[in-house]
Amino acid sequence: MGYITGIQWTNRTHNFWYGCKKVSAGCKACYAERDMERYGKDFHIVTRAKGFDTPLSWKEPALVFVNSWSDFFIKDSDEWRDDAWDIIRKTPHLTYQILTKRPENISHRLPRDWGRGWENVWLGISAENQEMANKRIPILLRLPSKIHFVSAEPLLGAIDLSLSGTFDWDTTISWLISGGESGYTPRLSDIDWFRSLRDQCVSAGVPFFFKQVGGSKKINGAWGGDLLDGRVWHEFPNVEHATLQPELMR
């Protein structure tokens, strides 16, 4: 199961398995649950995907968002994770973006040869509000990775990334994504929450990717549009091993 995707900050999505369990407020209107139900799949049962090894057939470099319909570090997938790591190891031309709401599960589920991190893997966490930022970011930052990133989406409240003075931009976070919730009845974000995250990133010299305002209507292909104070903010980490398709670099 691998797809060219409409997610603006990646080239492809690949699900090694699908199905998940909700763990925090950001999960309430989960798009994966909506999509799986549309295709007649049970969101609450974690299942190995039929196209598990599809990345082995991809020859061109690409950014690959892992498990858009699940969580790579959910305990229910422990029996398949070593096989997934083996595919990632065999495809060094692909850069895998692994985003989780379960950073507490990561340390005991990394491959034995992880070392300081694999060149083609980025580790990230989702943080929809200050509570989840305080809980998840420090765990992420204790883990070795070539790229650490944070997705503040759907953004449900203002977030101060200083985390009471424990946050070190220079040696930890390489990228921040943010966006509002979409769907029929989205929980709307305050535009000032996005501005604050942007300003924190600009001040620290950290790439900032603003995905969407959020809402129930698309504007220029993004839910609620992707302009923040009249500008598109689609910035990426500057790393040699990440090959981005031209349309991502606008």
C-alpha positions as CSV (number, residue, x, y, z in Angstrom):
1,M,0.0,0.0,0.0
2,G,2.0,3.0,-1.3
3,Y,0.7,6.2,-2.8
4,I,1.5,9.5,-4.3
5,T,-0.1,11.8,-1.8
6,G,-1.8,15.2,-1.5
7,I,0.0,15.8,1.8
8,Q,2.1,18.9,1.0
9,W,5.2,18.1,3.1
10,T,5.9,14.7,1.6
11,N,6.1,12.9,-1.8
12,R,4.5,9.5,-0.9
13,T,2.7,7.7,1.9
14,H,3.3,4.1,2.8
15,N,1.5,2.0,5.3
16,F,3.3,-1.1,6.6
17,W,0.1,-1.7,8.7
18,Y,-3.1,0.2,9.3
19,G,-5.5,0.6,12.1
20,C,-4.9,2.5,15.4
21,K,-6.2,3.5,18.8
22,K,-6.9,7.1,20.0
23,V,-4.6,8.4,22.7
24,S,-5.2,12.2,23.0
25,A,-7.4,15.2,22.0
26,G,-5.8,15.4,18.6
27,C,-7.2,12.0,17.7
28,K,-10.8,13.0,18.1
29,A,-11.6,13.7,14.4
30,C,-8.9,11.3,13.0
31,Y,-8.8,11.5,9.2
32,A,-7.4,7.9,9.1
33,E,-10.5,6.6,10.8
34,R,-12.7,8.5,8.3
35,D,-10.7,7.2,5.3
36,M,-10.6,3.6,6.5
37,E,-14.3,3.5,7.1
38,R,-14.8,4.8,3.6
39,Y,-12.9,1.8,2.3
40,G,-14.7,-0.6,4.5
41,K,-11.8,-1.2,7.0
42,D,-12.0,-1.4,10.7
43,F,-9.9,1.4,12.2
44,H,-9.7,-0.3,15.6
45,I,-8.0,-3.4,14.4
46,V,-4.3,-3.1,13.5
47,T,-3.6,-5.2,10.4
48,R,-0.5,-5.8,8.3
49,A,-0.9,-4.2,4.9
50,K,-0.9,-6.3,1.8
51,G,1.6,-4.0,0.1
52,F,4.0,-4.2,3.0
53,D,7.2,-4.3,0.8
54,T,6.0,-1.9,-1.9
55,P,8.9,0.6,-1.3
56,L,11.4,-2.0,-2.6
57,S,10.0,-1.3,-6.1
58,W,10.4,2.5,-5.9
59,K,13.6,3.5,-7.7
60,E,13.5,7.3,-7.5
61,P,14.4,9.2,-4.3
62,A,11.4,10.5,-2.4
63,L,10.2,11.6,1.0
64,V,7.9,8.9,2.4
65,F,5.4,9.5,5.2
66,V,5.1,6.3,7.1
67,N,1.8,4.9,8.3
68,S,-0.6,7.6,7.5
69,W,-3.4,5.2,8.6
70,S,-1.7,4.0,11.8
71,D,1.3,4.7,14.2
72,F,4.6,3.1,13.5
73,F,5.3,2.6,17.2
74,I,1.9,1.2,18.3
75,K,2.5,-1.9,20.4
76,D,0.0,-3.9,18.3
77,S,2.4,-4.0,15.4
78,D,5.5,-5.3,17.3
79,E,5.5,-8.6,15.4
80,W,6.0,-6.8,12.0
81,R,8.2,-3.9,12.9
82,D,11.6,-5.7,12.4
83,D,10.4,-6.6,8.8
84,A,9.5,-2.9,8.3
85,W,13.0,-1.8,9.5
86,D,14.5,-4.3,7.1
87,I,12.7,-2.7,4.1
88,I,13.8,0.8,5.3
89,R,17.4,-0.4,5.6
90,K,17.2,-1.8,2.0
91,T,16.0,1.5,0.5
92,P,18.5,4.2,1.5
93,H,17.4,6.4,-1.4
94,L,14.0,6.9,0.3
95,T,13.8,9.2,3.3
96,Y,11.2,7.9,5.7
97,Q,9.3,10.4,7.9
98,I,8.1,8.5,10.9
99,L,5.5,10.6,13.0
100,T,4.2,9.2,16.2
101,K,1.9,10.0,19.2
102,R,3.7,7.3,21.2
103,P,7.3,8.5,21.7
104,E,7.5,6.5,24.9
105,N,7.4,3.3,22.8
106,I,10.3,4.3,20.5
107,S,13.5,3.5,22.5
108,H,12.9,-0.3,22.7
109,R,11.7,-0.6,19.2
110,L,14.6,0.9,17.2
111,P,16.9,-1.5,15.2
112,R,20.0,-2.7,16.9
113,D,22.2,-0.8,14.4
114,W,20.4,2.5,14.9
115,G,23.4,4.1,16.5
116,R,23.1,7.9,16.2
117,G,20.2,7.4,13.8
118,W,19.9,6.2,10.2
119,E,20.6,8.8,7.4
120,N,17.2,8.0,5.7
121,V,14.9,8.2,8.8
122,W,13.4,11.3,10.4
123,L,11.7,10.8,13.8
124,G,8.8,13.1,14.7
125,I,6.0,13.5,17.2
126,S,2.5,15.1,17.1
127,A,1.7,17.8,19.6
128,E,-1.7,19.4,19.3
129,N,-1.5,21.6,22.4
130,Q,0.8,22.6,25.2
131,E,0.1,19.5,27.3
132,M,1.2,17.1,24.5
133,A,4.2,19.3,23.6
134,N,5.4,19.1,27.2
135,K,4.8,15.4,27.4
136,R,6.1,14.2,24.0
137,I,8.9,16.6,22.8
138,P,11.3,15.9,25.7
139,I,11.0,12.1,25.1
140,L,11.7,12.7,21.4
141,L,14.7,14.8,22.1
142,R,16.3,12.1,24.2
143,L,16.4,9.8,21.2
144,P,19.2,9.8,18.6
145,S,18.0,10.8,15.2
146,K,19.4,12.6,12.1
147,I,16.3,14.8,12.0
148,H,13.8,15.5,14.9
149,F,10.6,17.1,13.8
150,V,7.3,18.2,15.4
151,S,3.9,18.3,13.8
152,A,1.5,20.7,15.6
153,E,-1.6,19.5,13.8
154,P,-4.4,19.8,14.4
155,L,-3.4,22.7,16.4
156,L,-5.9,23.0,19.3
157,G,-4.1,25.6,21.5
158,A,-1.2,27.9,21.7
159,I,2.2,26.2,22.2
160,D,5.3,27.7,23.7
161,L,8.2,25.5,22.4
162,S,10.7,26.8,25.1
163,L,9.2,24.2,27.4
164,S,10.2,26.1,30.5
165,G,13.7,26.7,29.3
166,T,14.6,23.0,28.6
167,F,14.2,23.3,24.8
168,D,17.4,23.6,22.7
169,W,16.6,24.6,19.1
170,D,20.2,24.5,18.0
171,T,20.8,20.8,18.6
172,T,17.4,19.2,18.6
173,I,14.4,20.3,16.5
174,S,15.1,20.5,12.7
175,W,11.6,21.1,11.5
176,L,8.1,22.2,12.6
177,I,4.9,21.5,10.8
178,S,1.6,23.1,11.8
179,G,-2.0,23.2,10.5
180,G,-5.6,23.3,11.5
181,E,-8.2,20.6,11.6
182,S,-10.4,19.7,8.6
183,G,-13.6,17.9,8.3
184,Y,-17.4,18.5,8.5
185,T,-17.2,19.9,12.1
186,P,-13.6,21.0,12.6
187,R,-12.3,22.5,15.9
188,L,-11.0,25.8,14.6
189,S,-7.6,27.2,15.4
190,D,-6.8,30.7,16.3
191,I,-4.6,32.3,13.7
192,D,-2.4,33.8,16.4
193,W,-1.4,30.3,17.5
194,F,0.1,29.7,14.1
195,R,1.8,33.1,14.1
196,S,3.4,32.3,17.4
197,L,4.9,29.0,16.2
198,R,6.1,30.7,13.0
199,D,7.7,33.5,14.9
200,Q,9.4,31.1,17.3
201,C,10.8,29.2,14.3
202,V,12.0,32.3,12.5
203,S,13.7,33.5,15.6
204,A,15.5,30.2,16.0
205,G,16.2,29.7,12.4
206,V,14.2,26.5,12.2
207,P,12.3,25.6,9.0
208,F,8.5,26.1,9.4
209,F,5.9,24.4,7.3
210,F,2.3,25.8,7.5
211,K,0.1,23.2,6.0
212,Q,-3.4,24.7,6.3
213,V,-5.7,27.0,8.2
214,G,-8.2,24.3,8.6
215,G,-12.0,24.2,8.2
216,S,-14.5,22.5,6.0
217,K,-13.7,24.2,2.6
218,K,-10.6,23.9,0.4
219,I,-8.9,27.1,-0.8
220,N,-6.3,26.5,-3.5
221,G,-6.1,22.8,-2.6
222,A,-5.6,23.3,1.1
223,W,-8.3,23.1,3.8
224,G,-8.9,26.8,4.7
225,G,-6.0,27.8,2.5
226,D,-2.3,27.7,3.3
227,L,-1.5,31.4,3.5
228,L,-0.3,32.9,6.8
229,D,-0.2,36.7,6.7
230,G,-0.3,36.6,2.9
231,R,2.6,34.2,2.5
232,V,3.1,30.5,1.9
233,W,5.4,28.9,4.5
234,H,6.6,25.6,3.0
235,E,10.1,25.3,4.5
236,F,12.0,22.0,4.8
237,P,15.1,20.9,6.7
238,N,18.3,21.5,4.7
239,V,19.8,18.0,4.6
240,E,21.7,16.4,1.8
241,H,20.0,13.0,2.1
242,A,16.5,14.4,1.7
243,T,15.6,14.6,-2.0
244,L,12.5,16.8,-2.5
245,Q,10.4,16.9,-5.6
246,P,10.3,20.4,-7.2
247,E,6.6,21.0,-6.4
248,L,7.4,20.8,-2.7
249,M,9.9,23.6,-2.8
250,R,7.6,26.5,-3.7
